[in-house]
Amino acid sequence: MAILTQVRDPRVKDVTVTRVEMDPDMRAATVHVSVMGSPAKEELALRGLASSAGFLQSQVAERIETRYTPRLKFQLDSGVKKSIEIARVLSEVLPKSSPESTPLSTSGAATQSTEEEPASKDMATALPKGPVSQMDMEKSGEHA
């Protein structure tokens, strides 16, 4: 919250803390951040966070009760940008859905559900033939 509300450095914009890793002795913490924007903007934000580290450490010291206040190191987390890039590539590679299949919520849905009903009825009549009937399954669901 201190990064969002109290850091006044103009370089620190569009920064999201993705995770924090503490050293085992709790003397240092690596703060992984994601910065939306160009690589130049990411670098500026990391420099701004590094220059604000002392202030942020003092904010941490006020909120936690430990023998040592951890030194904060900031590291860029590119996981968010990689996931966006993967989604973009997948949208280019995967076939787009046809316009005929998208309006299922209109009249097509009614015809589709009636077509599926006989198949589900067939399955319901086929269940009692096996070792576990549909009624047995419903009873076990009620008592579970």
N, CA, C and O atoms as a GROMACS GRO file, in nm:
protein
  576
    1MET      N    1   0.083  -0.120   0.000
    1MET     CA    2   0.000   0.000   0.000
    1MET      C    3   0.086   0.125   0.000
    1MET      O    4   0.049   0.226  -0.059
    2ALA      N    5   0.201   0.118   0.066
    2ALA     CA    6   0.288   0.236   0.072
    2ALA      C    7   0.338   0.273  -0.067
    2ALA      O    8   0.355   0.391  -0.097
    3ILE      N    9   0.364   0.173  -0.151
    3ILE     CA   10   0.409   0.204  -0.288
    3ILE      C   11   0.300   0.278  -0.363
    3ILE      O   12   0.329   0.372  -0.437
    4LEU      N   13   0.177   0.238  -0.345
    4LEU     CA   14   0.066   0.301  -0.417
    4LEU      C   15   0.032   0.439  -0.363
    4LEU      O   16   0.006   0.531  -0.440
    5THR      N   17   0.033   0.455  -0.230
    5THR     CA   18  -0.022   0.577  -0.173
    5THR      C   19   0.081   0.676  -0.121
    5THR      O   20   0.052   0.795  -0.115
    6GLN      N   21   0.200   0.632  -0.084
    6GLN     CA   22   0.292   0.722  -0.016
    6GLN      C   23   0.420   0.754  -0.092
    6GLN      O   24   0.484   0.855  -0.063
    7VAL      N   25   0.458   0.673  -0.188
    7VAL     CA   26   0.579   0.701  -0.265
    7VAL      C   27   0.548   0.814  -0.362
    7VAL      O   28   0.455   0.805  -0.442
    8ARG      N   29   0.625   0.921  -0.353
    8ARG     CA   30   0.598   1.039  -0.435
    8ARG      C   31   0.688   1.050  -0.557
    8ARG      O   32   0.682   1.149  -0.630
    9ASP      N   33   0.771   0.951  -0.580
    9ASP     CA   34   0.861   0.952  -0.695
    9ASP      C   35   0.779   0.938  -0.824
    9ASP      O   36   0.704   0.841  -0.838
   10PRO      N   37   0.792   1.032  -0.917
   10PRO     CA   38   0.712   1.025  -1.040
   10PRO      C   39   0.748   0.907  -1.130
   10PRO      O   40   0.672   0.874  -1.221
   11ARG      N   41   0.862   0.845  -1.106
   11ARG     CA   42   0.902   0.729  -1.187
   11ARG      C   43   0.824   0.604  -1.148
   11ARG      O   44   0.813   0.510  -1.228
   12VAL      N   45   0.772   0.601  -1.028
   12VAL     CA   46   0.701   0.483  -0.977
   12VAL      C   47   0.553   0.495  -1.014
   12VAL      O   48   0.473   0.550  -0.939
   13LYS      N   49   0.520   0.442  -1.132
   13LYS     CA   50   0.382   0.444  -1.181
   13LYS      C   51   0.350   0.307  -1.238
   13LYS      O   52   0.437   0.238  -1.289
   14ASP      N   53   0.224   0.269  -1.228
   14ASP     CA   54   0.175   0.142  -1.282
   14ASP      C   55   0.255   0.023  -1.230
   14ASP      O   56   0.287  -0.069  -1.306
   15VAL      N   57   0.287   0.025  -1.101
   15VAL     CA   58   0.365  -0.081  -1.038
   15VAL      C   59   0.270  -0.170  -0.957
   15VAL      O   60   0.187  -0.121  -0.882
   16THR      N   61   0.285  -0.301  -0.974
   16THR     CA   62   0.208  -0.398  -0.899
   16THR      C   63   0.305  -0.494  -0.831
   16THR      O   64   0.392  -0.551  -0.897
   17VAL      N   65   0.290  -0.512  -0.702
   17VAL     CA   66   0.372  -0.608  -0.629
   17VAL      C   67   0.310  -0.745  -0.652
   17VAL      O   68   0.194  -0.768  -0.616
   18THR      N   69   0.388  -0.836  -0.712
   18THR     CA   70   0.336  -0.970  -0.740
   18THR      C   71   0.367  -1.068  -0.628
   18THR      O   72   0.285  -1.155  -0.598
   19ARG      N   73   0.483  -1.056  -0.566
   19ARG     CA   74   0.516  -1.143  -0.452
   19ARG      C   75   0.638  -1.087  -0.381
   19ARG      O   76   0.711  -1.004  -0.435
   20VAL      N   77   0.659  -1.134  -0.258
   20VAL     CA   78   0.775  -1.094  -0.178
   20VAL      C   79   0.840  -1.221  -0.126
   20VAL      O   80   0.773  -1.309  -0.071
   21GLU      N   81   0.970  -1.230  -0.142
   21GLU     CA   82   1.046  -1.345  -0.092
   21GLU      C   83   1.137  -1.296   0.020
   21GLU      O   84   1.219  -1.206   0.001
   22MET      N   85   1.122  -1.358   0.136
   22MET     CA   86   1.206  -1.322   0.251
   22MET      C   87   1.326  -1.416   0.258
   22MET      O   88   1.313  -1.535   0.229
   23ASP      N   89   1.442  -1.363   0.295
   23ASP     CA   90   1.557  -1.447   0.323
   23ASP      C   91   1.528  -1.525   0.451
   23ASP      O   92   1.448  -1.480   0.533
   24PRO      N   93   1.591  -1.641   0.469
   24PRO     CA   94   1.564  -1.721   0.589
   24PRO      C   95   1.593  -1.647   0.721
   24PRO      O   96   1.524  -1.668   0.820
   25ASP      N   97   1.695  -1.560   0.720
   25ASP     CA   98   1.726  -1.485   0.843
   25ASP      C   99   1.643  -1.358   0.857
   25ASP      O  100   1.660  -1.284   0.954
   26MET      N  101   1.555  -1.332   0.763
   26MET     CA  102   1.464  -1.217   0.759
   26MET      C  103   1.536  -1.082   0.761
   26MET      O  104   1.480  -0.982   0.806
   27ARG      N  105   1.659  -1.079   0.712
   27ARG     CA  106   1.731  -0.952   0.704
   27ARG      C  107   1.716  -0.886   0.568
   27ARG      O  108   1.750  -0.768   0.553
   28ALA      N  109   1.665  -0.959   0.470
   28ALA     CA  110   1.647  -0.902   0.336
   28ALA      C  111   1.520  -0.961   0.275
   28ALA      O  112   1.480  -1.073   0.304
   29ALA      N  113   1.459  -0.882   0.191
   29ALA     CA  114   1.339  -0.925   0.119
   29ALA      C  115   1.350  -0.880  -0.026
   29ALA      O  116   1.388  -0.767  -0.055
   30THR      N  117   1.317  -0.972  -0.115
   30THR     CA  118   1.313  -0.939  -0.257
   30THR      C  119   1.168  -0.916  -0.294
   30THR      O  120   1.084  -1.006  -0.281
   31VAL      N  121   1.139  -0.796  -0.341
   31VAL     CA  122   1.004  -0.758  -0.378
   31VAL      C  123   0.994  -0.769  -0.530
   31VAL      O  124   1.058  -0.692  -0.602
   32HIS      N  125   0.913  -0.863  -0.578
   32HIS     CA  126   0.894  -0.881  -0.722
   32HIS      C  127   0.780  -0.791  -0.766
   32HIS      O  128   0.670  -0.795  -0.710
   33VAL      N  129   0.807  -0.709  -0.867
   33VAL     CA  130   0.707  -0.614  -0.915
   33VAL      C  131   0.685  -0.631  -1.065
   33VAL      O  132   0.774  -0.673  -1.138
   34SER      N  133   0.566  -0.598  -1.106
   34SER     CA  134   0.530  -0.595  -1.247
   34SER      C  135   0.499  -0.451  -1.282
   34SER      O  136   0.427  -0.382  -1.209
   35VAL      N  137   0.555  -0.406  -1.394
   35VAL     CA  138   0.534  -0.268  -1.437
   35VAL      C  139   0.472  -0.271  -1.575
   35VAL      O  140   0.528  -0.330  -1.667
   36MET      N  141   0.356  -0.209  -1.589
   36MET     CA  142   0.292  -0.202  -1.720
   36MET      C  143   0.356  -0.090  -1.800
   36MET      O  144   0.368   0.023  -1.753
   37GLY      N  145   0.396  -0.123  -1.922
   37GLY     CA  146   0.456  -0.023  -2.008
   37GLY      C  147   0.578  -0.078  -2.079
   37GLY      O  148   0.604  -0.199  -2.079
   38SER      N  149   0.652   0.011  -2.137
   38SER     CA  150   0.770  -0.027  -2.215
   38SER      C  151   0.885  -0.069  -2.123
   38SER      O  152   0.881  -0.042  -2.003
   39PRO      N  153   0.987  -0.134  -2.180
   39PRO     CA  154   1.104  -0.170  -2.099
   39PRO      C  155   1.172  -0.047  -2.037
   39PRO      O  156   1.228  -0.057  -1.927
   40ALA      N  157   1.169   0.066  -2.105
   40ALA     CA  158   1.227   0.188  -2.049
   40ALA      C  159   1.148   0.232  -1.925
   40ALA      O  160   1.207   0.276  -1.826
   41LYS      N  161   1.017   0.221  -1.932
   41LYS     CA  162   0.933   0.257  -1.818
   41LYS      C  163   0.956   0.161  -1.701
   41LYS      O  164   0.954   0.202  -1.585
   42GLU      N  165   0.977   0.032  -1.733
   42GLU     CA  166   1.007  -0.066  -1.629
   42GLU      C  167   1.137  -0.029  -1.557
   42GLU      O  168   1.144  -0.032  -1.434
   43GLU      N  169   1.238   0.005  -1.635
   43GLU     CA  170   1.368   0.041  -1.576
   43GLU      C  171   1.357   0.166  -1.490
   43GLU      O  172   1.415   0.172  -1.382
   44LEU      N  173   1.283   0.265  -1.537
   44LEU     CA  174   1.263   0.387  -1.457
   44LEU      C  175   1.191   0.356  -1.326
   44LEU      O  176   1.228   0.408  -1.220
   45ALA      N  177   1.090   0.272  -1.332
   45ALA     CA  178   1.016   0.236  -1.212
   45ALA      C  179   1.106   0.162  -1.113
   45ALA      O  180   1.099   0.187  -0.993
   46LEU      N  181   1.190   0.071  -1.162
   46LEU     CA  182   1.282  -0.001  -1.073
   46LEU      C  183   1.381   0.095  -1.007
   46LEU      O  184   1.413   0.080  -0.889
   47ARG      N  185   1.430   0.193  -1.083
   47ARG     CA  186   1.520   0.294  -1.024
   47ARG      C  187   1.448   0.377  -0.919
   47ARG      O  188   1.504   0.407  -0.814
   48GLY      N  189   1.324   0.414  -0.948
   48GLY     CA  190   1.245   0.490  -0.851
   48GLY      C  191   1.219   0.411  -0.724
   48GLY      O  192   1.226   0.465  -0.614
   49LEU      N  193   1.190   0.282  -0.739
   49LEU     CA  194   1.169   0.197  -0.622
   49LEU      C  195   1.297   0.180  -0.542
   49LEU      O  196   1.295   0.180  -0.419
   50ALA      N  197   1.409   0.165  -0.612
   50ALA     CA  198   1.538   0.151  -0.543
   50ALA      C  199   1.571   0.277  -0.463
   50ALA      O  200   1.624   0.268  -0.353
   51SER      N  201   1.540   0.393  -0.520
   51SER     CA  202   1.568   0.517  -0.446
   51SER      C  203   1.468   0.537  -0.332
   51SER      O  204   1.498   0.610  -0.237
   52SER      N  205   1.352   0.476  -0.340
   52SER     CA  206   1.252   0.485  -0.233
   52SER      C  207   1.264   0.372  -0.132
   52SER      O  208   1.183   0.364  -0.039
   53ALA      N  209   1.362   0.286  -0.147
   53ALA     CA  210   1.375   0.168  -0.061
   53ALA      C  211   1.387   0.205   0.086
   53ALA      O  212   1.325   0.141   0.171
   54GLY      N  213   1.466   0.307   0.118
   54GLY     CA  214   1.482   0.348   0.258
   54GLY      C  215   1.350   0.391   0.320
   54GLY      O  216   1.317   0.352   0.432
   55PHE      N  217   1.275   0.471   0.247
   55PHE     CA  218   1.143   0.514   0.296
   55PHE      C  219   1.051   0.394   0.315
   55PHE      O  220   0.982   0.384   0.417
   56LEU      N  221   1.049   0.303   0.217
   56LEU     CA  222   0.963   0.186   0.227
   56LEU      C  223   1.005   0.094   0.341
   56LEU      O  224   0.920   0.035   0.407
   57GLN      N  225   1.134   0.082   0.366
   57GLN     CA  226   1.183   0.004   0.479
   57GLN      C  227   1.135   0.064   0.611
   57GLN      O  228   1.099  -0.009   0.703
   58SER      N  229   1.134   0.196   0.620
   58SER     CA  230   1.086   0.260   0.743
   58SER      C  231   0.936   0.233   0.762
   58SER      O  232   0.890   0.217   0.875
   59GLN      N  233   0.861   0.228   0.652
   59GLN     CA  234   0.719   0.197   0.660
   59GLN      C  235   0.698   0.053   0.706
   59GLN      O  236   0.607   0.025   0.784
   60VAL      N  237   0.782  -0.037   0.657
   60VAL     CA  238   0.774  -0.177   0.698
   60VAL      C  239   0.808  -0.189   0.847
   60VAL      O  240   0.743  -0.262   0.920
   61ALA      N  241   0.912  -0.115   0.890
   61ALA     CA  242   0.956  -0.121   1.030
   61ALA      C  243   0.846  -0.076   1.126
   61ALA      O  244   0.836  -0.128   1.237
   62GLU      N  245   0.763   0.020   1.084
   62GLU     CA  246   0.654   0.067   1.168
   62GLU      C  247   0.543  -0.037   1.183
   62GLU      O  248   0.470  -0.038   1.282
   63ARG      N  249   0.531  -0.125   1.084
   63ARG     CA  250   0.418  -0.219   1.083
   63ARG      C  251   0.452  -0.358   1.133
   63ARG      O  252   0.361  -0.434   1.167
   64ILE      N  253   0.579  -0.394   1.138
   64ILE     CA  254   0.614  -0.528   1.186
   64ILE      C  255   0.703  -0.515   1.309
   64ILE      O  256   0.772  -0.415   1.328
   65GLU      N  257   0.700  -0.617   1.391
   65GLU     CA  258   0.783  -0.618   1.511
   65GLU      C  259   0.884  -0.732   1.498
   65GLU      O  260   0.856  -0.846   1.536
   66THR      N  261   0.999  -0.698   1.445
   66THR     CA  262   1.108  -0.794   1.433
   66THR      C  263   1.235  -0.728   1.483
   66THR      O  264   1.243  -0.606   1.499
   67ARG      N  265   1.334  -0.811   1.507
   67ARG     CA  266   1.461  -0.757   1.555
   67ARG      C  267   1.528  -0.671   1.449
   67ARG      O  268   1.585  -0.566   1.479
   68TYR      N  269   1.521  -0.717   1.324
   68TYR     CA  270   1.583  -0.643   1.214
   68TYR      C  271   1.475  -0.604   1.113
   68TYR      O  272   1.378  -0.678   1.091
   69THR      N  273   1.493  -0.489   1.055
   69THR     CA  274   1.407  -0.448   0.945
   69THR      C  275   1.469  -0.501   0.817
   69THR      O  276   1.586  -0.474   0.789
   70PRO      N  277   1.392  -0.577   0.739
   70PRO     CA  278   1.452  -0.633   0.617
   70PRO      C  279   1.488  -0.525   0.516
   70PRO      O  280   1.415  -0.428   0.497
   71ARG      N  281   1.602  -0.545   0.453
   71ARG     CA  282   1.642  -0.457   0.342
   71ARG      C  283   1.563  -0.499   0.219
   71ARG      O  284   1.554  -0.618   0.188
   72LEU      N  285   1.507  -0.403   0.152
   72LEU     CA  286   1.422  -0.431   0.036
   72LEU      C  287   1.503  -0.422  -0.092
   72LEU      O  288   1.572  -0.324  -0.118
   73LYS      N  289   1.492  -0.528  -0.173
   73LYS     CA  290   1.549  -0.530  -0.307
   73LYS      C  291   1.433  -0.548  -0.403
   73LYS      O  292   1.344  -0.630  -0.378
   74PHE      N  293   1.433  -0.475  -0.510
   74PHE     CA  294   1.324  -0.482  -0.606
   74PHE      C  295   1.371  -0.553  -0.732
   74PHE      O  296   1.479  -0.526  -0.785
   75GLN      N  297   1.287  -0.644  -0.779
   75GLN     CA  298   1.320  -0.722  -0.898
   75GLN      C  299   1.198  -0.725  -0.988
   75GLN      O  300   1.085  -0.737  -0.942
   76LEU      N  301   1.223  -0.714  -1.117
   76LEU     CA  302   1.115  -0.714  -1.214
   76LEU      C  303   1.060  -0.855  -1.232
   76LEU      O  304   1.136  -0.949  -1.253
   77ASP      N  305   0.930  -0.868  -1.225
   77ASP     CA  306   0.862  -0.996  -1.247
   77ASP      C  307   0.794  -0.986  -1.383
   77ASP      O  308   0.697  -0.913  -1.400
   78SER      N  309   0.846  -1.061  -1.478
   78SER     CA  310   0.792  -1.052  -1.614
   78SER      C  311   0.685  -1.157  -1.640
   78SER      O  312   0.645  -1.176  -1.754
   79GLY      N  313   0.639  -1.225  -1.538
   79GLY     CA  314   0.538  -1.330  -1.554
   79GLY      C  315   0.407  -1.278  -1.612
   79GLY      O  316   0.346  -1.345  -1.695
   80VAL      N  317   0.363  -1.162  -1.569
   80VAL     CA  318   0.237  -1.106  -1.618
   80VAL      C  319   0.248  -1.073  -1.766
   80VAL      O  320   0.158  -1.104  -1.844
   81LYS      N  321   0.358  -1.011  -1.804
   81LYS     CA  322   0.377  -0.976  -1.945
   81LYS      C  323   0.391  -1.102  -2.031
   81LYS      O  324   0.342  -1.105  -2.144
   82LYS      N  325   0.456  -1.204  -1.978
   82LYS     CA  326   0.469  -1.328  -2.054
   82LYS      C  327   0.334  -1.394  -2.073
   82LYS      O  328   0.306  -1.447  -2.181
   83SER      N  329   0.249  -1.392  -1.972
   83SER     CA  330   0.116  -1.453  -1.986
   83SER      C  331   0.032  -1.376  -2.087
   83SER      O  332  -0.046  -1.437  -2.160
   84ILE      N  333   0.044  -1.245  -2.091
   84ILE     CA  334  -0.028  -1.165  -2.190
   84ILE      C  335   0.021  -1.198  -2.330
   84ILE      O  336  -0.059  -1.211  -2.423
   85GLU      N  337   0.152  -1.213  -2.345
   85GLU     CA  338   0.210  -1.247  -2.474
   85GLU      C  339   0.166  -1.387  -2.519
   85GLU      O  340   0.136  -1.407  -2.636
   86ILE      N  341   0.162  -1.482  -2.427
   86ILE     CA  342   0.118  -1.618  -2.460
   86ILE      C  343  -0.028  -1.616  -2.504
   86ILE      O  344  -0.065  -1.683  -2.600
   87ALA      N  345  -0.111  -1.539  -2.435
   87ALA     CA  346  -0.252  -1.528  -2.474
   87ALA      C  347  -0.267  -1.467  -2.613
   87ALA      O  348  -0.353  -1.509  -2.690
   88ARG      N  349  -0.183  -1.370  -2.643
   88ARG     CA  350  -0.188  -1.307  -2.776
   88ARG      C  351  -0.149  -1.407  -2.884
   88ARG      O  352  -0.215  -1.415  -2.987
   89VAL      N  353  -0.041  -1.482  -2.860
   89VAL     CA  354   0.003  -1.581  -2.958
   89VAL      C  355  -0.102  -1.691  -2.976
   89VAL      O  356  -0.128  -1.734  -3.088
   90LEU      N  357  -0.161  -1.735  -2.866
   90LEU     CA  358  -0.264  -1.839  -2.876
   90LEU      C  359  -0.385  -1.789  -2.953
   90LEU      O  360  -0.444  -1.865  -3.030
   91SER      N  361  -0.422  -1.664  -2.935
   91SER     CA  362  -0.538  -1.611  -3.009
   91SER      C  363  -0.508  -1.603  -3.158
   91SER      O  364  -0.600  -1.611  -3.239
   92GLU      N  365  -0.381  -1.586  -3.195
   92GLU     CA  366  -0.345  -1.584  -3.336
   92GLU      C  367  -0.341  -1.725  -3.394
   92GLU      O  368  -0.378  -1.746  -3.510
   93VAL      N  369  -0.298  -1.822  -3.314
   93VAL     CA  370  -0.279  -1.958  -3.362
   93VAL      C  371  -0.408  -2.038  -3.362
   93VAL      O  372  -0.438  -2.108  -3.459
   94LEU      N  373  -0.486  -2.029  -3.254
   94LEU     CA  374  -0.607  -2.108  -3.242
   94LEU      C  375  -0.714  -2.057  -3.338
   94LEU      O  376  -0.722  -1.936  -3.363
   95PRO      N  377  -0.795  -2.148  -3.391
   95PRO     CA  378  -0.901  -2.103  -3.482
   95PRO      C  379  -1.007  -2.024  -3.407
   95PRO      O  380  -1.042  -2.055  -3.293
   96LYS      N  381  -1.055  -1.925  -3.473
   96LYS     CA  382  -1.161  -1.844  -3.414
   96LYS      C  383  -1.293  -1.920  -3.427
   96LYS      O  384  -1.313  -1.994  -3.524
   97SER      N  385  -1.384  -1.901  -3.330
   97SER     CA  386  -1.513  -1.969  -3.335
   97SER      C  387  -1.596  -1.908  -3.448
   97SER      O  388  -1.590  -1.788  -3.473
   98SER      N  389  -1.673  -1.993  -3.513
   98SER     CA  390  -1.754  -1.945  -3.625
   98SER      C  391  -1.873  -1.866  -3.573
   98SER      O  392  -1.920  -1.892  -3.462
   99PRO      N  393  -1.922  -1.769  -3.649
   99PRO     CA  394  -2.036  -1.688  -3.603
   99PRO      C  395  -2.162  -1.771  -3.582
   99PRO      O  396  -2.249  -1.730  -3.505
  100GLU      N  397  -2.174  -1.887  -3.650
  100GLU     CA  398  -2.293  -1.970  -3.634
  100GLU      C  399  -2.298  -2.035  -3.497
  100GLU      O  400  -2.406  -2.060  -3.444
  101SER      N  401  -2.180  -2.063  -3.437
  101SER     CA  402  -2.179  -2.134  -3.309
  101SER      C  403  -2.187  -2.041  -3.189
  101SER      O  404  -2.211  -2.088  -3.078
  102THR      N  405  -2.167  -1.912  -3.208
  102THR     CA  406  -2.169  -1.821  -3.094
  102THR      C  407  -2.308  -1.788  -3.042
  102THR      O  408  -2.322  -1.774  -2.921
  103PRO      N  409  -2.413  -1.774  -3.124
  103PRO     CA  410  -2.544  -1.737  -3.066
  103PRO      C  411  -2.619  -1.857  -3.007
  103PRO      O  412  -2.735  -1.879  -3.041
  104LEU      N  413  -2.556  -1.933  -2.922
  104LEU     CA  414  -2.621  -2.046  -2.859
  104LEU      C  415  -2.726  -2.004  -2.758
  104LEU      O  416  -2.817  -2.081  -2.728
  105SER      N  417  -2.715  -1.884  -2.706
  105SER     CA  418  -2.811  -1.841  -2.605
  105SER      C  419  -2.945  -1.800  -2.666
  105SER      O  420  -3.041  -1.776  -2.593
  106THR      N  421  -2.952  -1.792  -2.800
  106THR     CA  422  -3.078  -1.756  -2.864
  106THR      C  423  -3.152  -1.883  -2.902
  106THR      O  424  -3.152  -1.980  -2.827
  107SER      N  425  -3.216  -1.884  -3.017
  107SER     CA  426  -3.301  -1.996  -3.056
  107SER      C  427  -3.222  -2.125  -3.070
  107SER      O  428  -3.279  -2.233  -3.054
  108GLY      N  429  -3.093  -2.119  -3.100
  108GLY     CA  430  -3.012  -2.239  -3.116
  108GLY      C  431  -3.000  -2.316  -2.986
  108GLY      O  432  -2.985  -2.439  -2.989
  109ALA      N  433  -3.006  -2.248  -2.873
  109ALA     CA  434  -2.992  -2.315  -2.744
  109ALA      C  435  -3.111  -2.406  -2.717
  109ALA      O  436  -3.096  -2.514  -2.660
  110ALA      N  437  -3.229  -2.362  -2.758
  110ALA     CA  438  -3.348  -2.443  -2.732
  110ALA      C  439  -3.343  -2.572  -2.813
  110ALA      O  440  -3.376  -2.678  -2.762
  111THR      N  441  -3.301  -2.562  -2.939
  111THR     CA  442  -3.295  -2.683  -3.020
  111THR      C  443  -3.182  -2.773  -2.972
  111THR      O  444  -3.194  -2.896  -2.978
  112GLN      N  445  -3.074  -2.714  -2.926
  112GLN     CA  446  -2.963  -2.796  -2.880
  112GLN      C  447  -2.999  -2.870  -2.753
  112GLN      O  448  -2.964  -2.987  -2.739
  113SER      N  449  -3.067  -2.805  -2.660
  113SER     CA  450  -3.101  -2.871  -2.534
  113SER      C  451  -3.202  -2.984  -2.556
  113SER      O  452  -3.197  -3.086  -2.487
  114THR      N  453  -3.294  -2.966  -2.653
  114THR     CA  454  -3.389  -3.073  -2.678
  114THR      C  455  -3.320  -3.190  -2.746
  114THR      O  456  -3.360  -3.306  -2.728
  115GLU      N  457  -3.216  -3.161  -2.824
  115GLU     CA  458  -3.143  -3.269  -2.888
  115GLU      C  459  -3.063  -3.348  -2.784
  115GLU      O  460  -3.044  -3.468  -2.800
  116GLU      N  461  -3.016  -3.282  -2.680
  116GLU     CA  462  -2.935  -3.349  -2.580
  116GLU      C  463  -3.021  -3.426  -2.480
  116GLU      O  464  -2.970  -3.519  -2.416
  117GLU      N  465  -3.147  -3.391  -2.465
  117GLU     CA  466  -3.232  -3.458  -2.368
  117GLU      C  467  -3.245  -3.608  -2.392
  117GLU      O  468  -3.234  -3.685  -2.296
  118PRO      N  469  -3.269  -3.653  -2.516
  118PRO     CA  470  -3.280  -3.798  -2.535
  118PRO      C  471  -3.151  -3.870  -2.497
  118PRO      O  472  -3.156  -3.980  -2.442
  119ALA      N  473  -3.037  -3.812  -2.526
  119ALA     CA  474  -2.911  -3.876  -2.491
  119ALA      C  475  -2.898  -3.888  -2.340
  119ALA      O  476  -2.854  -3.992  -2.290
  120SER      N  477  -2.936  -3.783  -2.266
  120SER     CA  478  -2.926  -3.790  -2.122
  120SER      C  479  -3.028  -3.888  -2.064
  120SER      O  480  -3.002  -3.952  -1.963
  121LYS      N  481  -3.147  -3.901  -2.129
  121LYS     CA  482  -3.245  -4.000  -2.084
  121LYS      C  483  -3.193  -4.141  -2.106
  121LYS      O  484  -3.213  -4.230  -2.023
  122ASP      N  485  -3.126  -4.160  -2.220
  122ASP     CA  486  -3.067  -4.291  -2.247
  122ASP      C  487  -2.965  -4.326  -2.141
  122ASP      O  488  -2.958  -4.440  -2.095
  123MET      N  489  -2.885  -4.228  -2.101
  123MET     CA  490  -2.784  -4.252  -1.999
  123MET      C  491  -2.851  -4.281  -1.865
  123MET      O  492  -2.802  -4.365  -1.788
  124ALA      N  493  -2.961  -4.214  -1.836
  124ALA     CA  494  -3.030  -4.235  -1.708
  124ALA      C  495  -3.090  -4.376  -1.702
  124ALA      O  496  -3.088  -4.439  -1.597
  125THR      N  497  -3.141  -4.424  -1.814
  125THR     CA  498  -3.196  -4.559  -1.813
  125THR      C  499  -3.087  -4.664  -1.815
  125THR      O  500  -3.110  -4.777  -1.772
  126ALA      N  501  -2.970  -4.629  -1.863
  126ALA     CA  502  -2.860  -4.724  -1.868
  126ALA      C  503  -2.793  -4.738  -1.732
  126ALA      O  504  -2.730  -4.840  -1.705
  127LEU      N  505  -2.804  -4.638  -1.644
  127LEU     CA  506  -2.735  -4.642  -1.516
  127LEU      C  507  -2.780  -4.756  -1.425
  127LEU      O  508  -2.694  -4.821  -1.366
  128PRO      N  509  -2.909  -4.785  -1.410
  128PRO     CA  510  -2.948  -4.891  -1.317
  128PRO      C  511  -2.895  -5.029  -1.355
  128PRO      O  512  -2.889  -5.118  -1.269
  129LYS      N  513  -2.858  -5.050  -1.480
  129LYS     CA  514  -2.807  -5.179  -1.522
  129LYS      C  515  -2.671  -5.209  -1.460
  129LYS      O  516  -2.635  -5.326  -1.443
  130GLY      N  517  -2.595  -5.106  -1.427
  130GLY     CA  518  -2.461  -5.125  -1.371
  130GLY      C  519  -2.468  -5.151  -1.222
  130GLY      O  520  -2.577  -5.159  -1.166
  131PRO      N  521  -2.353  -5.163  -1.156
  131PRO     CA  522  -2.351  -5.191  -1.013
  131PRO      C  523  -2.399  -5.074  -0.929
  131PRO      O  524  -2.443  -5.095  -0.816
  132VAL      N  525  -2.393  -4.951  -0.979
  132VAL     CA  526  -2.437  -4.834  -0.904
  132VAL      C  527  -2.546  -4.766  -0.984
  132VAL      O  528  -2.524  -4.729  -1.100
  133SER      N  529  -2.662  -4.748  -0.925
  133SER     CA  530  -2.772  -4.684  -0.995
  133SER      C  531  -2.768  -4.534  -0.972
  133SER      O  532  -2.694  -4.484  -0.886
  134GLN      N  533  -2.846  -4.463  -1.048
  134GLN     CA  534  -2.855  -4.318  -1.033
  134GLN      C  535  -2.912  -4.284  -0.897
  134GLN      O  536  -2.870  -4.184  -0.837
  135MET      N  537  -3.006  -4.363  -0.847
  135MET     CA  538  -3.066  -4.337  -0.717
  135MET      C  539  -2.962  -4.353  -0.607
  135MET      O  540  -2.959  -4.276  -0.512
  136ASP      N  541  -2.875  -4.455  -0.621
  136ASP     CA  542  -2.768  -4.474  -0.524
  136ASP      C  543  -2.673  -4.355  -0.523
  136ASP      O  544  -2.626  -4.312  -0.418
  137MET      N  545  -2.646  -4.302  -0.642
  137MET     CA  546  -2.556  -4.187  -0.651
  137MET      C  547  -2.619  -4.066  -0.585
  137MET      O  548  -2.550  -3.990  -0.516
  138GLU      N  549  -2.750  -4.045  -0.604
  138GLU     CA  550  -2.817  -3.932  -0.542
  138GLU      C  551  -2.819  -3.945  -0.390
  138GLU      O  552  -2.801  -3.847  -0.318
  139LYS      N  553  -2.843  -4.068  -0.342
  139LYS     CA  554  -2.844  -4.090  -0.197
  139LYS      C  555  -2.708  -4.064  -0.136
  139LYS      O  556  -2.698  -4.005  -0.028
  140SER      N  557  -2.604  -4.108  -0.203
  140SER     CA  558  -2.469  -4.085  -0.147
  140SER      C  559  -2.434  -3.937  -0.150
  140SER      O  560  -2.359  -3.890  -0.065
  141GLY      N  561  -2.488  -3.863  -0.246
  141GLY     CA  562  -2.462  -3.720  -0.250
  141GLY      C  563  -2.532  -3.647  -0.138
  141GLY      O  564  -2.482  -3.546  -0.088
  142GLU      N  565  -2.652  -3.698  -0.096
  142GLU     CA  566  -2.726  -3.632   0.012
  142GLU      C  567  -2.660  -3.653   0.146
  142GLU      O  568  -2.661  -3.564   0.231
  143HIS      N  569  -2.602  -3.770   0.167
  143HIS     CA  570  -2.542  -3.801   0.297
  143HIS      C  571  -2.398  -3.758   0.308
  143HIS      O  572  -2.342  -3.762   0.417
  144ALA      N  573  -2.336  -3.718   0.199
  144ALA     CA  574  -2.195  -3.682   0.204
  144ALA      C  575  -2.173  -3.546   0.260
  144ALA      O  576  -2.058  -3.502   0.271
   0.00000   0.00000   0.00000
